[in-house]
Amino acid sequence: MDFSLTDDQKALVESASRFARERLAPDYRAREKAERVEREIAIEMGEMGLLGPELPESFGGLGVDCVTSGLLLEQIAYGDFNVSYVNLLTSLCGQIVANYARPDIAKEWLDQVISGKKFIAIALTEPSAGSDAARLKLKAVRNGDDFILSGEKTSISMATQADVAVVFARTGSEADGARGISAFLVPMDLPGISRTAFDDIGTRPVGRGSIFFDGVRIPKEMMLGDEGQGFIQVMQGFDYSRALIGLQCMGVARASLDEAWRYVQEREAFGKPIGEFQGVSFPLAEAETYYEACRALCLRTLWLKDQHLPHTAEAAMCKWWGPKLACESIHQCLLTHGHGGYGSRDNFRQRYRDVMGLQIGDGTANIMKMIIGRQKIAEHRI
């Protein structure tokens, strides 16, 4: 494995770093109050090549490798974790659309999503189907050359702001399980679609909520992949997004650790900087060690994807460990800042609330460990 970057890659990462620190970080808390990600911010990221950079140039991407895409996402999350959801969803959904949509439809929508002019979401979870996603009940019934969608999706990131969504629906019977599910690219302005927002404790600019489909008519051409195979085909993309989520969380951990290391040099007690006390520096040193290990795991997972090598177990490791470790690191940095960290002066409390949601969303730790266990048992079958 070689994670050394070319000059072009370094320039991209440095550009993303400056944008995150100068353009995103100053308004991190203001976005939480506004409960939205500004379209102009997304358009700026699109102009810089920060949305879907791993997608082919023919669709508006840069055609870079997945490792580079992860490094860019990490930088955006450093400045504003919530804004980085736009990058994450563009990469995940963009890959699905590029691989499974009809080429002209993929071109039409990806041009707008990668430019930041349109937001995209993925609609999988339902009230009765979270971790057990194969139990989906939202129906897609064929009607001539169209499908009629009826049902509810819930806990959808960007539900309140998305212009289009990758929607999973049951085209077969419930007895078919995962093999009766198809995926569709659904514009969110179609008649019969309504949305509600959740009153979450974190990630409020992401606009998590429910999407209701009341007899929504969608042309059959908007199906992604083969009928009845959407779940099996499209879900493979989640190995990619799970590794990206790990780096997204490491971006927030890095921002918190950077602030803590600076603080322990500025704050004095008993006549010297508090960083000289082992009781202060050792917990941060431990957090740094775990940070480096988790980040290396995420980069290795993306490298495996770039090499077209199996990476399902590694991706699941990134997903369960990244959010947990980020929360632990933020917590330690808050404690290091003492009473000031507990107040509203610093960003630790918002970061903690924002990152915590990813210990649930996109697959819980228990589900990720089940995936790892299955993979390892298969590798060591006797």
N, C-alpha and C positions, 0 to 999 in steps of 0.2 A: 504494500500500500504506500502510495506517495501522495500526501496532501499538500505538497508545495504548489503554489499558485503561479500562473503565468502573469506577465505584466498586465495584460488585459483584465484578468480576474482580480488582481490586486486593485486595479483602478476602480472596478465595479464595487468591490467591497468597501473601499475607502469612500466612494461616493455615497453609498448607502449609509455608512457610518456618520458622515457629516450631516446628511439629511435627517437621520434619526435624532441626532443630538441637537441640531439647530432648528429644525422645523417641527419635529414631533414632540420631543420631550417637554418643551416649555408649556404645551397645552394639554398635557396628559390628564390632569385633573379637570380641566375645563371641558374636555370631551365627555368625561363621566357625567357632568352636570347636564350637558347638552343631549346626552344619550344618542349620539350618532357619530358616524365617521364622515367627515366632510367629503363631498364628491371632488372638490378641487384638490384635496390631498391625494385621493386615488388617481386623479388625472396626472398630477405631478409625478407620482410613482410610475405610472404608465409611460410617461415621456422619458423617464430615466431608465426604463427597461427593467424595473423591479417587480413587475407583475408577470407571473408565468414565464420567467426567464429561460426555463428548461424546455419550453414548447418550441416547435419548429419555427423558423423564420417565416415560412409560408403562411403561418397563422398569426404572425405579429410578435412571436417570442424572439429570444436571442439564440436559441439552440445550444445553450451552455449545458454542462453536466449537472447532475443532481446535487453533487457536493457543493458546487458554486451556488446553486439555488438555495440550499440550506444555509449557507453562510450569509447570504443576503437577507433571508428571513430572520436570522438571528440578530442582525444589526437593527432591523426595523423594530423587533420586539424589545430591544434594548431601550429604544426611545419611547415606544408606546405599544404595550402588549396588545391592546385592543385593536389598534390599526393593523397589526400584523395578521389578524384574522382575514383581512382582505387578501393579503399575499398567500396565506395558507389555502384558502378556499379557491383562489384562482389557480394555484398549482394542482390541487387535488381534482377539482371539477374540470379544469382545462385539459388535464391529461385524459380524463374520461371522455370528454366531448371530442377531443382530437382523435382518439382511438376508435370510438364507436358511433359517432354521429355521421350522417351522410356528409360527404366533403363540403358541399356548398353550404349546408346548414352550419357545419362546424366553422367554416370560414366567416360566415355572417356574424355569428355570435362571439367567437373568440376575438375577432378584431375589436369588438366593443368592450369586452371584458378585460382583455390584456391592456387596452389603452386607458382603463380606469373609468370609462364612460358608463359602464353597466356593472352592477354587482351580481355575483352568482352565489347560490347556496346549494347545499346538498340536503335533500329531504328524505330521511330514512326512518328515524324513530317515530313510533306511534304510541298512544296511551297504553296499549297492551303489548307493545313490542319494543323493548329497549335493548337490553343485552341479548335477548333471544330474537334477533332481527328477522329471522326466517318466518316468524308468526305474523307477518304483516297482513292487515285486513283491508287497507285502502284498495278499492277495486278499479280495474281498468277493463271496461266491457267494450268489445268491438261493436261498432255501429257503422256499417258501410266501410268507407275509407278512413274512418276516425275511430278513436277510443274515447269513451266517456269515463272520466275520473270522479270517484265519489268516496269521500272519507276524510280523515284528519291526520295530519302530521304534527308532531309536537317536539318541543325542545330543539328547535331548528335555529342554528346560528345565522344571523343576518335575515331572519324571517321578516322583520319589519322594513328592511331596506332593499332586499334582493329584487332585481329586475327579471331574473330567470333562475330556475332551479332544476337540478337533476333530481327527479322524483321517482322513487321506487313504488311500484304498484303490483297488485296480484292480478295477473291475466289468466292463471290457471286456478285450480281448486286448492283449498287449504290442505288437502291430503297430499298435494304435490310438494309441499314445503318450499324450500329454497328454489326448487326447479320450476315453480309456478310463478316466479316474480320477474317482471320486466322493468326496465328503466326508461324514462322519458325525459326529454328536455322541454320544460314547460315555462313559457313566458308568464310572469306573475300578473300581467294586466288582463288576462282572459276573463270573460264573464263567468261568474260562479266561484271565484276565488276571493276569500276574505282572510284577514290575519288579526291576531291579537298579540300583544306584547306581554312578557313576564316581568314581574317586579323582583328582579334578581338582586342578590347582595353584591355581585361583582359583574364585570364585563358588560356593563350597561350600554356602552356605545355599540356593542355587537348586536343588540336588538334580538335576543333570543325570544322565541315565541312559538305560537301554533299557526299552522296554515290549514284552512278548510277548503275542501274541494266539493262543490255542490253541483254535480252534473257538468263538469268542465269538459268541453269538447277539444280534443287535441288530435291533429292529423297523424296518421300512422307513420308518416315520414319522420316524426319527431322521436320515434323510438330509438334508444341507444343500444346497439348490439342486437342479438337475436331474441325473439319472443320467448319468454320463459327462462332465459339464460342471463337476464340482467344482473341478478344478484351474484351469480357465480362468476360472471365475466368482470363486472365493474368493481366488485369488492376487492379484487386484487390490487386496486389502486390504493387501498388503505394501508398497505405495507409502506408505501411511500409517505403518506401523510403522517403516519405514526412516528417515523424518523424525523420528519420536519417538526412535529409538535415537540419532540425532545429538544431540538435546537431552539425552537421558539421559547421554551421555558428556560433554557440556559441563557438566553439573551437577557431575561429579567433577573436571573440569579447574578449574572455578571454585573449588571447595573447596580444592584444592591451591594455586592461585595466591593466594587470600586468605591462607592460612597463610604462604606464602612472603613476601608483601609485609609482613606483620606481623613476621616473623622478621628480615628485613634491617634493620628499624628498631631491633630489640632487641639484636641481636648486634653487638658492636664488635670492631674490629681496627685496629691502628695508630692508636688514639686517636679513632676515629669510627665511626658505624654503617656496616656493610658495604654498605648500600644506596647510599651516596654514591660507591662505586666503580663505574665504568662496566662493568667486567668482571662485576659482580654484577647490576646493574640492567638492562643491555641485553638479556641473554637472557630475562629476565622480561618486558621491554617487547615483545620479539618474540613471546613466547608469548601475551601479551595481544592483540596485533594479530591473530594467527591465530585466537584464541578468538572475538573479535568478528566476524570474517569468517565463520567456520563457523556460529556461532550465528545470524547474520543469514540465512545460506543455509537453515538449518533452519526458521526462522520464516517465511521467504518460501515455502518448500515447503508448509508447513501452510496458509498464506494462500491459495495456489493451490488447494489441496484445498477449502478453505472456499468459494472462488469457483467450484468445479466446473470448474476449468481443468486442462489436462494438466500432470502433475508427475512423470512416471515418471523422466525423466533427473535431475531435481533431487533426487528421493528417493534415487536410487542414489548421487549425489554425497554426500549427507548420511551414507549408510551406510558408504561406504569411508573418507571423510575424518574423520568424527567420532571413531571409535575410535582411529584412527592418531594424530590430533592430541592426543587426551586422553592416550594413552600417552606421547607426546613431552613434553607439558606436565608430567605427573606426574614424569617422569624428570628434567626440568630443575629442578623444585621440590625433588626429593630431593637433587640435586647441590648446590643452593643451601644446603640444611641441613647439608651436609658429613657428617662421620662420624655425627652424630646422625640424619640422615635415612636412613642406611644401616642403622641399628639398628632395634630393635623399639619405640622410644619413640613414633614417629610412624606415621601411617597410609599413608604413600606406598607402601611395598612391597605392602601388601594391595590398595590401589587399583590399582596397576599390574597385579598378577596378575588382579584381577577384570575390569578393562576389556579386557585383552589378548584374552580369549576372543571378544569381539565383532569382532575382526579376522578371525575364522573363521566363527562362527555367524551365522545369518540372512543368509548371502551373503557370500562372500569379496570382497576388493577387485577381483580379476580379473573375477569375475562382474559386479560393479557397473559396472566400466569397459566390459565388453562391452555391457551394457544401454545405457549412455550413448552408446557408439559407434553402436549400431544406431539409436537415436533421432535422433542428429545426422545420420547418413547419410540417413535417411528425410526429415529436414527440408530437407536440401540436395541432394536427388536431382537429377541432371542428365539 
